[in-house]
Amino acid sequence: MTDLLLRDARLWGRDGRTDVLVKDGRIAALGDSLEAEGAQVEDLDGAVVVPGLVDSHAHVDKTLWGGPWVPRTAGPGLAAAIAYGRDRRAEFGVPNPDFITALLTNMVASGTTHARSHVDIDPGIGIGAVDAVLEGVLRLEGRIDVELVAFPQTGILVSPGTAELLEEALKAGVKSIGGIDPAGFDLDAETHLDLVFALAAQYGAEIDIHLHDGGDLGIREFDLIIERTRALGYAGKVVISHAFALCDADDATRERLIADLAELRIGLTSVAPKKILPLRELDAAGVTMGIGNDGVRDLWSPYGTGDMLQRTQWFARNAGFSRDSDIELALEAATFGGARLLKIDGYGLAVGDTADLVAVPGRTPSEAVLEHRPRTLVVKNGRVVARNGSLV
């Protein structure tokens, strides 16, 4: 592998400008006027450099990116959206490796180096979405790492046969298992969670549960997840996605739940909706939160591009963040937070870390997030994979 020398970088967390030398896929040196004979030299002209962006909650299997524009006509509510996506996906050939590849391409060009994608598992498509996403990832030839979650979008108990398919996906090598609104959608929280935790324990999988349920119902589901995580020794292996009930809880309940999450190292993810998780409180308590794009231009929603800086801006805006320190806290969730959730080894900007790097035009990290201009350079494992918003 040819050495890479990045000149004139504003490295996040380091004062002034610096050069970055990459050898054998890792950051080898930081400093002024570095030299490396035979290295590929890239002048960043003062661009901000952050670690590779981490999309910790995606649904790339559902995307229509690069395909037809489909006006959304689903009825209101979660159940109607689920039924709409299930009933119309075959009409558009979803999941489609071509659409998935197109979306992953845009994600890479925008600086995402790692993603966790939930993939639909249900009797209508079996585990076919797993193969479709893996095909898309293969076509990107190492430009992005994608971890899969076997996700029961249509429920488990209300969708007979799904439990067996989830197990089939885990047997096929999927490393995480999901769940969805155990009470509000699947109608039996205890049985749903017992099944998910049992399959996870049997196959050594991690858990990432969609929890849209709000109010007292969602708080009760939080408690059930916490209870099982503690009883079954699953600390550090559970993520709750969306987690809207945390926003609905009164102060005392929210503080109690956050303390439990911190104790058991249960992570959270947000896709930057209007109901925003309390990131400042979570960070102060030591709870890890990641940010994700969720579905991008699919039968659920026409929104999104796969750009994690754009999504980070959405989170910061919806959270009411205006101080640089808060905007950078949101950026931390889209980088280091996601890396902790996905347990990415060697992630960061220090000497010795893997050279997964993104150079973004801007004078400060906050400016880079809020303008989210085309990325100057994207580096994956020490290799330039995108330049000026396009793959190379």
DOVOKE-44612 format. One record per residue (C-alpha): x, y, z. Coordinates in nm, 4 decimals. Each point is the difference from the previous one (the first is absolute). Layout:
% DOVOKE-44612
> X,Y,Z
...
//
This chain:
% DOVOKE-44612
> 0.0000,0.0000,0.0000
> 0.1350,0.3430,-0.0973
> 0.0560,0.2417,0.2884
> -0.2328,0.3004,0.0123
> 0.0975,0.3490,0.1118
> -0.2775,0.2480,0.0729
> 0.1264,0.3556,0.0122
> -0.1518,0.3045,0.1683
> -0.2775,-0.1674,0.1994
> -0.2055,0.1486,0.2807
> -0.0130,-0.3153,0.2124
> -0.3008,-0.0043,0.2309
> 0.1177,0.0457,0.3579
> 0.3444,0.1333,-0.0927
> 0.0902,0.3682,-0.0135
> 0.1260,0.1496,-0.3230
> 0.0761,-0.1901,-0.3170
> 0.1980,-0.3162,-0.0406
> 0.1131,-0.2643,-0.2445
> -0.1212,-0.3585,0.0382
> 0.2171,-0.2894,-0.1143
> -0.1703,-0.3342,-0.0642
> 0.1926,-0.3257,-0.0266
> -0.1411,-0.3509,-0.0344
> -0.3530,0.1275,0.0487
> 0.0697,0.1770,0.3307
> 0.0859,0.3501,0.1141
> 0.3792,-0.0108,0.0315
> 0.0861,0.3607,0.0868
> -0.1462,0.3449,0.0588
> 0.2037,0.3181,-0.0327
> 0.1190,0.2897,-0.2069
> 0.1751,-0.0458,-0.3355
> 0.0078,-0.3779,0.0138
> 0.1844,-0.1792,-0.2775
> -0.0505,-0.3493,-0.1400
> 0.1844,-0.1037,-0.3120
> -0.2256,-0.1605,-0.2566
> -0.3204,0.0841,0.1888
> -0.3211,0.1110,-0.1699
> -0.0361,0.3660,0.1011
> -0.3376,0.1696,0.0422
> -0.0199,0.3735,0.0798
> -0.3104,0.0553,0.2142
> 0.0293,0.3799,-0.0040
> -0.1060,0.0343,0.3623
> -0.2986,-0.2349,-0.0134
> -0.1319,-0.1347,0.3301
> 0.0910,-0.3668,0.0495
> -0.2222,-0.2257,0.2110
> -0.0070,-0.3771,0.0385
> -0.2086,-0.1972,-0.2458
> -0.3696,0.0637,0.0597
> -0.1980,-0.2831,0.1607
> -0.3636,-0.0536,-0.0970
> -0.1195,-0.1977,0.3006
> -0.3608,-0.0414,-0.1134
> -0.0698,-0.0625,-0.3694
> -0.2484,-0.1991,-0.2099
> 0.1887,-0.0237,-0.3276
> -0.1949,-0.3082,-0.1100
> -0.3166,0.2091,-0.0406
> 0.1439,0.2754,-0.2185
> -0.1197,0.1079,-0.3427
> 0.3101,0.2183,-0.0520
> 0.0885,0.0062,-0.3680
> -0.3369,-0.1529,-0.0869
> -0.3457,0.1420,-0.0653
> -0.1475,0.2906,0.1899
> -0.2936,-0.1460,0.1923
> -0.2500,0.2457,0.1525
> -0.0847,-0.1217,0.3490
> -0.3659,-0.0822,0.0562
> 0.0122,-0.1935,0.3276
> -0.2579,0.0692,0.2643
> 0.0877,0.1561,0.3372
> 0.1712,-0.1885,0.2788
> 0.2622,-0.2700,0.0418
> -0.2189,-0.2987,-0.0886
> -0.1139,0.1616,-0.3256
> 0.3604,0.0827,-0.0948
> 0.1111,-0.3571,0.0663
> -0.2842,-0.1450,-0.2047
> 0.0622,0.2458,-0.2843
> 0.3675,-0.0882,-0.0217
> -0.0715,-0.3731,0.0159
> -0.2786,0.0064,-0.2578
> 0.1741,0.2190,-0.2617
> 0.3663,-0.1034,0.0199
> -0.0346,-0.2766,-0.2596
> -0.1504,0.2503,-0.2441
> 0.3321,0.1863,-0.0034
> 0.2316,-0.2957,0.0404
> 0.1013,0.0858,0.3572
> 0.2434,-0.1052,0.1350
> 0.2051,0.0755,-0.3121
> 0.3830,-0.0308,0.0003
> 0.0221,0.2759,-0.2620
> -0.1908,0.2476,0.2163
> 0.1991,-0.1075,0.3067
> 0.3276,0.0463,-0.1875
> -0.1084,0.3466,-0.1157
> -0.0822,0.1067,0.3548
> 0.3199,-0.1461,0.1447
> 0.1929,0.1847,-0.2697
> -0.1510,0.3297,0.1107
> 0.0681,-0.0844,0.3629
> 0.3672,-0.0682,-0.0741
> 0.0347,0.3153,-0.2089
> -0.1456,0.1906,0.2974
> 0.2538,-0.1459,0.2410
> -0.1698,-0.2971,0.1635
> 0.2514,-0.2772,0.0631
> -0.2119,-0.2225,0.2268
> -0.3730,-0.0675,0.0259
> -0.2395,-0.2227,0.1894
> -0.2942,-0.0920,-0.2211
> -0.3141,-0.1681,0.1205
> -0.1263,-0.2397,-0.2679
> -0.3588,-0.1200,-0.0212
> -0.0593,-0.3629,0.0906
> -0.3532,-0.1295,-0.0495
> -0.1923,-0.2831,-0.1689
> -0.0553,0.2071,-0.3135
> 0.3699,0.0301,-0.0897
> 0.1676,-0.2424,0.2380
> 0.3612,0.1056,0.0528
> 0.0440,0.1245,-0.3558
> 0.0729,0.3553,0.1169
> 0.3178,-0.1276,0.1648
> 0.1343,-0.1240,-0.3325
> -0.1064,0.3186,-0.1803
> 0.1865,0.2258,0.2432
> 0.3091,-0.2213,0.0036
> 0.0045,0.0166,-0.3807
> -0.0110,0.3797,0.0123
> 0.2808,0.0130,0.2554
> 0.2092,-0.2383,-0.2113
> -0.0370,0.2298,-0.3009
> 0.1506,0.2875,0.2004
> 0.3254,-0.1993,0.0197
> 0.0992,0.0813,0.3559
> -0.1001,0.3659,-0.0030
> -0.2485,-0.0501,0.2860
> -0.0620,-0.2518,0.2785
> -0.3646,-0.0867,0.0646
> -0.1196,-0.1963,0.3014
> -0.3435,-0.1622,-0.0317
> -0.2851,-0.0319,0.2475
> -0.2669,-0.2656,-0.0623
> -0.3062,0.2222,0.0368
> -0.3612,-0.1234,0.0387
> -0.1631,0.3040,-0.1625
> -0.3412,-0.1680,-0.0189
> 0.0215,-0.1255,0.3569
> 0.0833,-0.3387,0.1455
> -0.3050,-0.1223,0.1879
> -0.2469,0.1627,-0.2395
> 0.1935,-0.1378,-0.2989
> 0.0151,-0.3806,0.0387
> 0.3177,-0.1535,-0.1371
> 0.2142,0.3082,0.0636
> 0.1679,-0.1418,0.3102
> 0.1283,-0.2951,-0.1997
> 0.1278,0.2325,-0.2740
> 0.1818,0.2171,0.2536
> 0.1781,-0.3108,0.1184
> 0.0813,-0.0923,-0.3599
> 0.1563,0.3426,-0.0515
> 0.2122,-0.0391,0.3134
> 0.1101,-0.3457,-0.1170
> 0.0988,0.1608,-0.3328
> 0.2380,0.2350,0.1802
> -0.1990,0.3133,0.0811
> 0.1562,0.1340,0.3205
> -0.2922,0.1869,0.1600
> -0.3706,-0.0551,0.0526
> -0.2660,0.2683,0.0152
> -0.3473,0.0460,0.1388
> -0.2844,0.2446,-0.0460
> -0.2399,0.1572,0.2499
> -0.0484,-0.3188,0.2038
> -0.3243,0.1259,0.1545
> -0.1371,0.2645,-0.2326
> 0.0412,-0.1962,-0.3225
> 0.0728,-0.3623,0.0923
> -0.2532,0.0114,0.2853
> 0.1914,-0.2094,0.2572
> 0.3114,0.1720,0.1272
> 0.1215,-0.2735,0.2311
> -0.0257,-0.2809,-0.2550
> 0.1499,0.2123,-0.2789
> 0.2998,0.1021,0.2094
> 0.0517,-0.3479,0.1435
> 0.0199,-0.1379,-0.3534
> 0.2422,0.2691,-0.1213
> 0.2310,-0.0349,0.2997
> -0.0092,-0.3806,-0.0206
> 0.0986,-0.0035,-0.3675
> 0.2718,0.2563,0.0655
> 0.1457,-0.2067,0.2823
> -0.0181,-0.3228,-0.2009
> 0.1937,0.1440,-0.2943
> 0.2213,0.2518,0.1801
> -0.1750,0.2864,-0.1756
> -0.0423,0.3583,0.1113
> -0.3418,0.1629,0.0288
> -0.1355,0.3204,-0.1573
> -0.3701,0.0596,0.0670
> -0.2226,0.2578,-0.1702
> -0.2046,0.1679,0.2709
> -0.2400,0.2579,-0.1370
> -0.2552,-0.0504,0.2786
> -0.0221,0.3123,0.2107
> -0.1468,0.0951,0.3344
> -0.0562,-0.2487,0.2806
> -0.0087,-0.2934,-0.2424
> 0.3438,0.0796,-0.1354
> 0.1385,0.0628,0.3496
> -0.1242,-0.3443,0.1052
> 0.1774,-0.1507,-0.3026
> 0.3191,0.1838,0.0974
> -0.0251,-0.1635,0.3417
> -0.0569,-0.3439,-0.1501
> 0.3057,0.0376,-0.2248
> 0.2109,0.1234,0.2928
> -0.1234,-0.2854,0.2178
> 0.0968,-0.2661,-0.2556
> 0.3315,0.1634,-0.0810
> 0.0953,-0.0115,0.3682
> -0.1380,-0.3485,0.0728
> 0.1530,-0.1659,-0.3074
> 0.3417,0.1642,0.0209
> -0.0469,0.1907,-0.3250
> 0.1567,0.3285,0.1111
> 0.1730,0.1758,-0.2874
> -0.1820,-0.2066,-0.2621
> -0.3352,0.1809,-0.0296
> -0.1080,0.3090,-0.1933
> -0.3414,0.1670,0.0065
> -0.0771,0.1875,-0.3206
> -0.2283,0.3050,-0.0107
> -0.0810,-0.0328,0.3732
> -0.2733,0.2635,-0.0137
> -0.1333,-0.0840,0.3468
> 0.3137,0.1462,0.1558
> -0.1125,0.3389,-0.1327
> -0.3458,-0.0469,0.1522
> 0.1154,-0.0991,0.3493
> -0.0205,0.2392,0.2936
> 0.3305,0.1226,0.1404
> 0.0300,-0.2618,0.2726
> -0.0864,-0.2891,-0.2305
> 0.2341,0.1228,-0.2716
> 0.2850,0.0302,0.2498
> -0.0672,-0.3535,0.1276
> -0.0086,-0.1459,-0.3497
> 0.3173,0.1822,-0.1052
> 0.1790,-0.1299,0.3110
> -0.1036,-0.3553,-0.0886
> 0.1101,0.0441,-0.3615
> 0.3382,0.1254,0.1162
> 0.0452,-0.2844,0.2487
> -0.0791,-0.2673,-0.2579
> 0.1709,0.1774,-0.2911
> -0.3220,-0.0068,-0.2028
> 0.0453,0.2274,-0.2998
> -0.2533,0.2135,-0.1838
> -0.0361,0.1166,-0.3586
> -0.1879,0.2947,-0.1455
> -0.0931,0.0824,-0.3586
> -0.0589,0.3679,0.0867
> -0.3799,0.0181,0.0065
> -0.1816,0.2872,0.1682
> -0.0100,-0.2051,0.3225
> 0.3698,0.0319,0.0838
> 0.1842,-0.2069,0.2594
> 0.1609,0.2023,0.2843
> 0.3571,-0.0290,-0.1277
> 0.1534,0.2339,0.2573
> -0.1452,-0.2037,0.2886
> 0.0991,-0.3280,-0.1620
> 0.3543,0.1169,-0.0578
> 0.0370,0.1282,0.3554
> -0.1162,-0.3372,0.1330
> 0.2298,-0.1981,-0.2282
> -0.2729,-0.1476,-0.2215
> 0.1139,-0.0547,-0.3580
> -0.2252,0.1333,-0.2755
> 0.0451,-0.0342,-0.3738
> -0.1735,0.1694,-0.2911
> -0.1298,-0.1671,-0.3156
> -0.1725,0.0845,-0.3261
> -0.2809,-0.2537,0.0522
> -0.1742,-0.0738,-0.3307
> 0.1106,0.2051,-0.2993
> -0.2410,0.0648,-0.2870
> -0.2096,-0.3117,0.0458
> -0.3625,-0.0962,0.0429
> 0.0104,0.1402,0.3529
> 0.1286,0.3457,-0.0850
> 0.1243,0.2033,-0.2983
> 0.2531,0.1804,0.2192
> 0.3716,-0.0448,0.0531
> 0.3114,-0.0368,-0.2119
> 0.2215,-0.2253,0.2091
> 0.2181,0.2978,0.1000
> 0.0813,-0.0327,0.3697
> 0.1137,0.3610,0.0314
> -0.3385,0.1122,-0.1287
> -0.1697,-0.2303,0.2516
> 0.2229,0.1346,0.2777
> -0.1065,0.3506,-0.0938
> -0.3640,-0.1115,0.0216
> 0.0591,-0.1378,0.3475
> 0.1757,0.3152,0.1175
> -0.2725,0.2231,-0.1434
> -0.2870,-0.2044,0.1448
> 0.1764,-0.0127,0.3369
> 0.0220,0.3800,0.0011
> 0.3804,-0.0088,-0.0024
> 0.1731,0.3212,-0.1037
> 0.3240,-0.0006,0.1993
> 0.3021,-0.1532,-0.1664
> 0.0535,-0.2311,0.2970
> -0.3499,-0.1446,-0.0398
> 0.0281,-0.0375,-0.3777
> 0.3272,-0.1842,0.0540
> -0.1755,-0.2205,0.2558
> -0.2418,-0.1010,-0.2754
> 0.2970,-0.0637,-0.2295
> 0.1557,-0.2146,0.2726
> -0.3157,-0.2150,-0.0039
> 0.0311,-0.0401,-0.3791
> 0.3619,-0.1090,0.0318
> 0.1400,-0.1260,0.3309
> -0.3446,-0.0823,0.1394
> -0.0876,-0.2194,-0.2931
> 0.3452,-0.1577,0.0111
> -0.0532,-0.1002,0.3629
> -0.3413,-0.1478,-0.0774
> 0.1418,-0.2033,-0.2896
> 0.3152,-0.0863,0.1994
> 0.2329,0.1193,-0.2763
> 0.3594,-0.0704,0.0960
> 0.2710,0.2608,-0.0569
> -0.2439,0.2809,-0.0731
> 0.1123,0.3588,0.0397
> 0.2482,0.2698,-0.0943
> 0.3049,-0.0994,0.2037
> 0.3231,-0.1507,-0.1222
> -0.0583,-0.3731,-0.0355
> -0.3719,0.0290,-0.0750
> -0.1450,-0.1390,-0.3217
> 0.0106,0.2609,-0.2753
> -0.3745,0.0362,-0.0559
> -0.0137,0.3744,-0.0574
> -0.2251,0.2647,-0.1512
> 0.1194,0.3437,-0.1129
> -0.2797,0.2576,-0.0098
> 0.0216,0.3621,-0.1170
> -0.0321,0.2306,0.2982
> 0.1959,0.1943,0.2559
> -0.1478,-0.1781,0.3012
> -0.1793,-0.3301,0.0571
> -0.3255,0.1866,0.0629
> 0.0243,0.1863,-0.3279
> 0.0771,-0.3276,-0.1772
> -0.3150,-0.1573,0.1476
> -0.2337,0.2904,-0.0691
> 0.1160,0.0544,-0.3590
> 0.0697,-0.3712,-0.0696
> 0.1606,0.0853,-0.3327
> 0.1261,-0.2776,-0.2308
> 0.2773,-0.1889,0.1731
> 0.3496,0.0979,-0.1116
> 0.1321,-0.3512,0.0617
> -0.1148,-0.3271,0.1534
> 0.2571,-0.2548,0.1148
> -0.0848,-0.3591,0.0936
> 0.2715,-0.2201,0.1528
> 0.2622,0.2370,-0.1359
> -0.1376,0.0003,-0.3548
> -0.1616,0.2997,-0.1688
> -0.3504,-0.1180,-0.0908
> -0.1731,0.3290,-0.0861
> 0.1003,0.3493,-0.1039
> -0.2134,0.3148,-0.0338
> -0.3228,-0.1921,0.0533
> 0.0658,-0.2835,-0.2464
> 0.1437,-0.3498,0.0305
> 0.3490,-0.0700,-0.1282
//
